[in-house]
């Protein structure tokens, strides 16, 4: 087929031409796994936060990806304050599962925030790699029967370890070593939203 046989629309460059299919597929897999795409990811080998190339790709081609996911029946949501992207399902079929996932995330974040505040520390420290929850914090939370009952009600039958892993898998918290977790920018954003709602209630 020569250029002469193409329509003007077909001759125009497509936004897809600027993005490698492997990168688009990687973003799609992250969202399908229920993850948020945060600006910075924890690199356990270097023990530091590193720029997330998928975040940068979404940020630099936001209009394209918003349209793309709209065609797939979803809404690509960007939180500037929390520096992350997440996918909001438009179909009713997904809403029940989405609501349950959101509820479980909220339960864990609220428990962490409540414990941390009761220990007399500023919630901001939860989002710092050099602070967050340490081994003593995890042991204290795991020994608290009330916390365990709440976690079981949210279907975390294996307790705190399972709940933290749930956040870690979704990029809402990072495991920064044995017995050490801290919240990602997205985890901090959602926690702050929950605190605001609680204060206004």
N, C-alpha and C positions, 0 to 999 in steps of 0.2 A: 504494500500500500504506500503510495507516495503522498507527499504533503498536499498535493493538489486535490486529492480525493477526501481530505479531512475537512470537516466543517470548521468554521471559525472557533466554535466552542471547544472542539477537540484539539485545535492548535494552541490554545491558551495554556500556559503552564498551570499545573494543579498544585494546591498546597501540599498534596501528598508527595510531590517530587522532592520537597525539602526534607522529608522525614524518612529515615530508613524503616522498612517494614519490621525489622527485628526490634527496633526501639518502640514502635507502636505496640507490638505484640507484648513486649516486656511491661509496658504501662498497663495494658489490658489485663495481663496475668496478675499484677499487683492488686488491681481493683477487684478482680474476680475472687481473689483470696481474702477479700474483706479488709484490705489494708488501706490506710491513708498514705499519700505520698508526701513526705515531709522534705523540707529544704535540706536538712542535715541528718545524716545517718551515723550511727555509732560504729566505728571501726574497732573491733575488739583486738585486732593485731597491733594497732598503733595506740590504742586506748585514747582515742580522740574523735571528735565529731568531724565528719568529712562531708563536703558538698555532694548532694544527690543528683546525678546527671539526669535522672528521669524527671525530677522536679524542674530543673532548668529547661528541659525540653518542653514540658507542659507550659511553663511560664512564657517562654519565647514564642510559642505557637498556640496561645490560649484560645484565640478565636476559632482556629481550625479544629482543635480538640473538642471545644464546646459544641460545635456543629456536628462533628463526628459522633459524639456520644448522644446527642439529641436524636440523631437518626437511628441510634440503637435503643431508643426509648429510655434514656437516662439523662440526668442533669449533672454536668461537671461543676462542682462547687469549689471556689477558691477562697480560702480564708487568709486574708493579708495579715491580720493580727497574729494568727497562729502559724503562718508560713507553711501551709499544707493544702493539698487538694484531696477531695474525696468525691465519690460517686453516689448520687442520690437516685434511687430507682423510681421511675415514674409509674410503673405498672402496679396495680393493686395486688397482684400475685406475690410480689416481693415484700409487700409492706409488713406482713406478720413476722416474717423472718428478720427483716430489718429492725423492726421494733424490739424484738427479743434481743438482738445483738446490741442495740443501743442501750437497752435496759441493763444488760449484764455489764457493759462498759461503765455505765453510770454508777452502778453499785460498787464496783471495785474502786473507781476514782474517789467516790464519796468516802469509802472506808479509809483509803490512804490519806485523803485530806483531813478527815476527822482525827485519825490517829496522830498525824503530824502536827496539827494545830494543838491537840491536847498535850503534846510533848513540849509545847512552848516555842516551837520553831516557826519561822516565817514560811508560808507556803511556797514562796519563790525558790527556796532551797531545794524543793522537790525536782525542779527542772535543771539543776546543775550537776554535771557529771562528777564533780568533786564532792558532792553532798548527796542528796537523795535519800533513799532508804538503805541503811546498812544492816549488817548481820544481826545486831541486837534488836533493831526495829522489826525485822522479819520474825525473829524468835518471839518477841513480845506480842506481835499481831497474831501469830499462829497459836499462841497460848491463850488468847482471849476467846472465851466460849461464845460471847455475844457475836463477835466478828465471824466466827466459824459458822454459827447458825444462819447469819445473814448470807454468807457465801453459799451455804448449802441451799438456801431458798432461791438463790440465783443460779442453781445447778452447777456450782463448782464443788463437786463432791469430794475432790482431793484437796480442797482448802486453798490456802493462800498461794502456794506454789503454782497451782493450775490457773488461778486468777491472774497472777503476774505474767505467766506464759501467754495467756489470752491477750493481754495488752501488748506484750512484746511482739507477738505474731502480727499484730495490726499496726505496728510502728507507733503505738501510743506510749510505750515505755521501752527503755533499753536496759538490757542486762549488761552491766559494766564490770562484771567479775563475779566470783563466788560470793553470794550473799550481798550483792549490791545492785540496786536498780535506781534509775531516775526517769522522770517523765520526759517525753519528747516535747517539742513545741506544740504539737497537736494535743498531746495529753494534758499539757498545762492549760491550753486554751479551753478545752472541754471542762476541766476542773474549775477554772475561773468562772465559766458560764454557770455551772452548777452551784457554786458558792453565791453568785449574784442572785440566782433564782431562789435559793434558800433564804437569803437575807431579805428579799422582797416579799416572801410569803408570810 
